[in-house]
Amino acid sequence: MAGKTVIVTGGNSGIGWASCLALAKQNAKVYLTAREPQKGHSAAEAINEHLGTSNVTPLHLDVAQFDNIRSFVKDFSARNEPLHILINNAGIHLPGGLSDSPEKDGQRTPDGFEVTLGTNYFGPMLLTELLLPKLKESAPSRIVNLGSPGEQFSGGVYWDDLKGENKDTSDMQVYGTSKIYLIMATKALNEKLKGTGVEVFAAHPGITDAPLYKKTDKSKPMGANVALSNAIGGQPTERGASPILYAAACEDLAGKGGAFIGGPTGPFLPFSNLDQFKDRPTFTGAYPDTSLCISPG
């Protein structure tokens, strides 16, 4: 990865942190973003000290706030550096109630989105759109969006309420919807970018003992179930990061953009129907029309 520049959102913990560590270890220049600057600085410092390098630089970014995203892109662009890989890792899962997450159940982002949809999908898509000129300029380059087996709980796409304005709870259905949106957008954006040298992948970590699920609202039955199953049977975050790293860096995937990479799941493999490191269908079984998912700007 020497000579490659990477942005990893939500890199201060969990799969994001493991991804930053692995990429930096392979000599990539990594920009680790976090919405809480102190946590970002601490995470980057820990990696640099562990590796004995200065390959990781922390940057402040809150993907739930459009103004902050625009400021981030402006500041990054002013560095006059290339961008070869963007990993849209930051996200939230069932906030509110008995949760360690600062978000509340049913909360809206400053731009009017239900907080899960705004954080997991609309924010990352705005970030991606604004960084496309830099990614095209640096091609060959890749975008990796974080999928999840949780998309099977989406119940489909809310075509009449894409922003989630009518949702009064940030439940598992909303979380699943944010992930099916990401997978749909991955395929649609990859089609849009053909011929530019930029490829887009979706990847999910499988059943992983990640901090994301420790923060989930355990007052919700599904939240308690997910938190418990990941804690008991989840693989380490380093292993959970492997499909994301594979999608970001494997040379064998060149020309295969649009793929949804399924990750390992440890003891829950029989329940997840995964084929490790292969393009796979969604858990919902079919993709809705992706032609409506991406529009310029």
N, C-alpha and C positions, 0 to 999 in steps of 0.2 A: 504493500500500500504506500510505499515511499513516493512522494510527489503528489499524493492525492489529498484533497481538502474535503472535509466531511462536516456536516451539521447534524447533530442528534438532538432532537427536542426532548425535553423531560429527561435529561441525562444525569440528574443528580442522584437517582436511586434505581434499583431494580434492573429491568432489562435494558433500559437506556444506559445506565451506568456500566453494566457488563459489556454492552456494545462499544461504548467509548473506550473502555479498558482494552478490549481485544483489538480495536482499530488502531489505537495509539501504540500498542505493543508491536503492531506490524508497520510502524513508522508513518502512519497517516497523520496529517495535521487535523486535529479534531476540535470543533467548536461545540462545547457542551452547554446547552441552554437550560435554564431553570427559571421558574417564575419568582422564586425567592432567591435574590442574589447571594446571600450568605451561604445557602445550601449549595448553590452552584460553585462558589469559590471553594468550599470545603471538599466537594466531590472531585473537582479538577485537581486540587492540591493533593488529595489522597492518591489519585492515579499517577500524577507526576512523581510523587515521592516513591511510590511502589516501583515504578519503572526506571527511576533515575533519569527522567527526560523532562522536557518542557513541551511535549506534544499536544497537551490539552489546554485549551483556553476557555474559561467560563464567560458566558454572555447572558444577559437578562432577556427573557422572552416569556410572555404570557399568551398562549395561543387562544385564550378565551376572549381576548380584547383586540379588536381590529386596529385601533389606534396604536397599540403597543406593537402589533405585528408590522405595521407600516413603518414605525420608527426603527424597529429592529432591522428590517430589510434596507432601509436608508443607511443605517450605521454600518451594516455589513458590506454593502456595496461601496461605501467610502473607503474601505480597506484595500480596494483594487486587487482582490485575490480571486482565484478561480473557485468554482464549487463543483466537485465531481459527484458527490453523493449527498442526498438529503434524506434523512430517516425521520419520518413523522411518527415519533414514538409517544409523545406526551398525550395523556388522556385521563379520564376519570371514570369511576364505576360505582353506580348506586350511591350517590352522596346523600347526606342528611341522616337524621335519626341517630342511631348508635353507630356513628361513623367518625373516623379521625380526619375526614376530609373537611376543608374549610367551606365547601359549597353546601347549600341547603337543598333539600328535596323540592323539586319544582322551581328552582331558582332560574332567573333569566340572566343572560349575559348583558353587558352594556349595550350590545347591538340588537337585543331583542330575541335572541335564540334561547330555547330551552338549554340549560347549562351543559348537559351531556352532549347534545347535538352540536352546540356551539364550540365546545372544547375538543371533541373527538373528530368532528368532521369539517364544519364550516371554517374554523380557524386554520387548521392545517391546509385546507384547500386554498384559502386566501394566501397563506404563506407560500405555498407551492407556486401559485399563479404569479406572485410578485418576484419570485426567485427564478422563474423560467428563463428570462434573458441571460442570467448568469450561468445557468445550467447548460443552455444552448451554446453559449460562448465557450464553455469548458468541455464540451462533448469530446469523447463519449462520456456520458454521465447517467446517473440513475436516481430515481425517486423510489423510496420504499415506504409503503403505508402499512400500518399495523392492523391486521385483521384479527378475528377472534372466533372461536367456536360459538361464542355467545350470539353470533348473528342468526343462529337458528331460532332465537326467541323474538326476532323482530316482528313477526306477523306481517311482513311485507313493507311496502313503502307508503308513507303518508303523502300521496300526491297532492292532496288538498290542504296539507298542513306541514310543508317541508321544514319550516323553522321550529315546529313544535310549540307554537304559540298557544295551542289549545290543550297542551298536556299539563295537567296539574300535579304530576308526580314524575320523578326521574327514576323510573323503574327499569326492570330488566328488558322490557320491550323497547324502551327508548335506547338503552345501551346497544341492544342488538341491531336496532335500526341504524345507529351511527356507524356500526361496523359493516352492514350491508351497503350503506352509502359509499363507504371507503372502497369496498371491493368493486362496486359498480363503476365508481369514478376512476379507479385504477385502470380498468379495461378501456373505458371511454377516452381517458386522457392519453393512454398509450397509442390508441388509434390516431388521435389528433396530432401526436408528436412524431409520427412515423416520418422518417427522412431527415429528422433534426439531429439525430445522434443521442437523444434523450429517451431512455426507456423507463417504464413505470412498472413496479411490482407490488403485490400485496403479500404479506407474510404474517403468520401467526405463530406464537411460541408454544402452543399446546398447553397442557395442564402444568402450570408453573407456580411455585411458591413465591410470588412476586409481591412487593409492598402494596401494589395497586389493590389487591384483594384484601389485604389487612385493613385498608381504609374504608372498605365497603360498609354500607348500612346493614348491620346485622339484625336490625329489628324487622327487616323484610325477610320472609322465608327463603327466597332465592339468594339474597345476599348472604344469609347465614350459611346456606348450603354451599355456595361457591367458595366462601372464605374457609370453611371447614375442609372441603374436598381438596382445595389447593394446598392447604397447610399440611394435610395428612399424606396426600398422594402426589403432590406437585414436585416436579423436578427442580433442581437448583436454577437460579436465574441465568447462570452462565450457559447452561444447556438450553434453556428457553430462548436465549438470544441467538442461538446458532442458525435458525432459519432466517432471521432478519439479516445476519451477517452474510449468509449464503446468498440471499437475494441482492445484497448490496455489492458483493465483491466477486462472486464466482464467475470466472471467465466463460465457463461452459453455458451460462445463461444469456450470453450475447445474442441478440436477435429474437429472444423469447419473451420480450416485454408483454405485460398484460397477465402474466401467470400469477396464480394464487398459490403460494408455497405453504404447504402444511408441515407443521413441526412435530417433533417427538412429544409423546404424552406420558411417558413412564408407565405406571401400572394401569392407567385408564385407557390405554391404547384400544382395547376392544370396544369401548364405548364411544370413541371419537372418530372411527373410520378414517384414519389418517394414513397417507402414504408419504413418509418423510421425504422432504426435499423434492417433491414432484408437484407439478401443476394439478390442482384438484378442483372439483366442483364446490360450490358453496354447500353449507350444511342444510340450507333451505331447499336445495335441490335444483334451483333454476335462477337465472338472472332476469330481472325485469329489463325493460328497454333501457339500455345505457345511453342512447342517443340524446336523452334529455338531461343528462347529469352534468355536463360541462358546458359552460358558456364563457366567452372571453371576459376578463375583468373580474 
